[in-house]
Amino acid sequence: MKKVLFPVLALLLTAGCENSYSTMSVKYRVRFTCRTDIAPFNQLSTPGRFLSVRMLPDGNLSVTDPDGNEIIRPLTQKESSSFTLGLGGLIIGNPLFEPDASSLYAFDLACPECDRQQYRLKVDLSGGAKCTRCGNIWSLDNGGYPVETTSSKVRTLYRYPVKVSGNSITVSN
């Protein structure tokens, strides 16, 4: 009787559990809006292009493309008080394999393994993002999954929801 009761009880307990895993992160707050008809954000319509966006200590916004070109733009008072860019900033882009403006991805610029603001990922032209500290590499074109790691338990990048409305995109959780 005990041999039958235990498996039935275990089955009932697991049936009541719900899988709460989500690919979208809520660990760090994000609120960012930009227009895709203005440089450098106009690059987001090109499949395979990802931009790194972060706040500088002086309050300016830094946007870096995969070629290494950096544009620094002062923020208005309203922008600086309303933008929240996750832990280390954002990586925003159009995946190579889903060439549709509505399939923009947004990831946190900080390494999810090191989990510190100062350990940011470096985006390259091949759609990879490499941590400058631990050396792990993630695929931006493939949902932020790890492709080269130093451990078998490396998690995916922190990913944030993106809404596209005409020429405006909003990243917010």
C-alpha positions as CSV (number, residue, x, y, z in Angstrom):
1,M,0.0,0.0,0.0
2,K,2.8,2.5,0.9
3,K,4.5,1.7,-2.4
4,V,1.4,2.8,-4.3
5,L,0.5,5.7,-2.1
6,F,3.9,7.6,-2.5
7,P,3.9,7.8,-6.3
8,V,0.2,8.9,-6.4
9,L,0.9,11.5,-3.7
10,A,4.0,12.8,-5.6
11,L,2.0,13.0,-8.8
12,L,-0.8,15.0,-7.2
13,L,1.7,17.4,-5.6
14,T,3.6,18.1,-8.9
15,A,0.3,18.4,-10.9
16,G,-0.6,21.4,-8.7
17,C,2.7,23.1,-9.4
18,E,2.9,25.6,-12.2
19,N,6.0,26.3,-14.4
20,S,6.6,29.9,-13.7
21,Y,9.7,30.2,-15.8
22,S,9.6,33.1,-18.2
23,T,12.1,34.2,-20.8
24,M,11.5,37.8,-19.8
25,S,13.3,39.1,-16.8
26,V,11.9,41.2,-14.0
27,K,15.0,41.1,-11.9
28,Y,16.1,44.6,-12.9
29,R,13.7,47.4,-13.8
30,V,13.8,48.7,-17.4
31,R,12.0,51.7,-19.0
32,F,13.4,53.1,-22.3
33,T,12.0,54.6,-25.4
34,C,13.6,55.6,-28.7
35,R,12.7,56.5,-32.3
36,T,13.9,54.1,-35.0
37,D,13.9,56.8,-37.7
38,I,16.7,58.8,-36.0
39,A,20.4,57.7,-36.0
40,P,21.8,55.6,-34.4
41,F,18.6,53.8,-33.6
42,N,17.8,53.5,-37.4
43,Q,20.2,50.6,-37.4
44,L,17.7,48.5,-35.5
45,S,15.8,47.9,-38.8
46,T,18.8,45.9,-40.1
47,P,18.7,42.2,-39.3
48,G,21.7,41.2,-37.2
49,R,22.5,44.6,-35.8
50,F,22.5,45.2,-32.1
51,L,23.2,48.4,-30.2
52,S,24.5,48.8,-26.7
53,V,22.8,51.5,-24.7
54,R,23.9,52.7,-21.3
55,M,23.9,55.7,-19.0
56,L,27.2,57.4,-18.4
57,P,28.1,58.7,-14.9
58,D,27.7,62.3,-16.2
59,G,24.1,61.6,-17.1
60,N,24.6,61.3,-20.9
61,L,23.4,58.4,-23.0
62,S,26.0,56.2,-24.7
63,V,25.0,54.2,-27.8
64,T,27.6,51.9,-29.3
65,D,27.1,49.8,-32.5
66,P,28.9,46.5,-33.2
67,D,31.5,48.3,-35.3
68,G,32.6,50.1,-32.1
69,N,31.2,53.5,-33.1
70,E,29.9,55.4,-30.0
71,I,27.5,58.2,-30.0
72,I,27.1,60.2,-26.7
73,R,23.9,62.2,-26.4
74,P,22.8,64.4,-23.6
75,L,19.5,63.5,-22.1
76,T,16.7,65.9,-21.4
77,Q,15.6,66.3,-17.8
78,K,12.5,64.2,-18.5
79,E,14.5,61.4,-20.2
80,S,17.1,61.2,-17.5
81,S,14.4,60.9,-14.8
82,S,12.3,58.4,-16.7
83,F,14.9,56.0,-18.3
84,T,15.9,52.9,-16.3
85,L,18.3,50.6,-18.1
86,G,18.4,47.4,-16.1
87,L,21.6,46.4,-14.4
88,G,24.3,47.4,-16.9
89,G,22.4,49.0,-19.8
90,L,20.6,47.5,-22.7
91,I,21.5,45.6,-25.9
92,I,18.7,46.2,-28.4
93,G,18.6,44.6,-31.9
94,N,16.9,42.8,-34.7
95,P,17.9,39.1,-34.8
96,L,19.4,37.9,-38.0
97,F,17.0,34.9,-38.2
98,E,13.8,36.9,-37.7
99,P,14.0,39.9,-40.1
100,D,10.9,41.6,-38.9
101,A,10.8,45.0,-37.1
102,S,8.4,43.6,-34.6
103,S,10.9,40.9,-33.5
104,L,13.3,43.2,-31.8
105,Y,15.2,41.8,-28.8
106,A,16.3,43.6,-25.7
107,F,18.8,42.2,-23.3
108,D,20.7,43.5,-20.3
109,L,24.2,44.7,-21.1
110,A,25.5,43.2,-17.9
111,C,26.8,39.7,-17.7
112,P,24.2,37.5,-16.0
113,E,26.9,35.2,-14.6
114,C,29.0,38.0,-13.0
115,D,25.7,39.9,-12.2
116,R,27.5,43.2,-11.6
117,Q,26.9,46.5,-13.3
118,Q,30.6,46.9,-14.2
119,Y,30.9,43.6,-16.0
120,R,29.3,44.5,-19.3
121,L,29.1,42.4,-22.5
122,K,30.9,43.4,-25.7
123,V,28.7,43.0,-28.8
124,D,30.4,41.9,-32.0
125,L,29.4,41.9,-35.7
126,S,28.6,38.2,-35.6
127,G,25.7,38.6,-33.1
128,G,27.7,37.4,-30.1
129,A,28.0,39.1,-26.8
130,K,31.1,38.3,-24.7
131,C,31.7,39.1,-21.0
132,T,34.9,41.0,-20.5
133,R,35.4,39.3,-17.2
134,C,34.4,35.6,-17.3
135,G,34.7,35.2,-21.1
136,N,31.3,33.5,-21.6
137,I,29.7,34.2,-25.0
138,W,25.9,34.4,-25.7
139,S,24.1,34.5,-29.1
140,L,22.0,37.6,-29.5
141,D,20.4,36.2,-32.7
142,N,19.2,33.1,-30.8
143,G,17.4,34.5,-27.8
144,G,20.4,35.2,-25.6
145,Y,21.4,31.6,-25.1
146,P,25.0,30.8,-24.2
147,V,27.2,29.4,-26.9
148,E,30.7,29.3,-25.3
149,T,30.9,29.0,-21.6
150,T,33.3,28.3,-18.7
151,S,30.6,26.3,-16.9
152,S,27.7,24.0,-17.8
153,K,25.2,26.0,-15.7
154,V,25.4,29.4,-17.5
155,R,22.0,31.0,-17.8
156,T,20.6,32.9,-20.7
157,L,20.9,36.7,-20.9
158,Y,18.4,38.8,-19.0
159,R,15.8,39.6,-21.6
160,Y,13.2,42.4,-21.6
161,P,9.9,42.9,-23.5
162,V,10.0,45.2,-26.5
163,K,6.9,47.0,-28.0
164,V,7.1,48.5,-31.5
165,S,4.6,51.2,-32.4
166,G,5.3,52.9,-35.8
167,N,8.8,54.5,-35.5
168,S,9.0,54.2,-31.7
169,I,10.2,51.3,-29.6
170,T,9.7,50.9,-25.9
171,V,11.6,48.5,-23.7
172,S,9.8,48.0,-20.4
173,N,9.0,45.5,-17.7
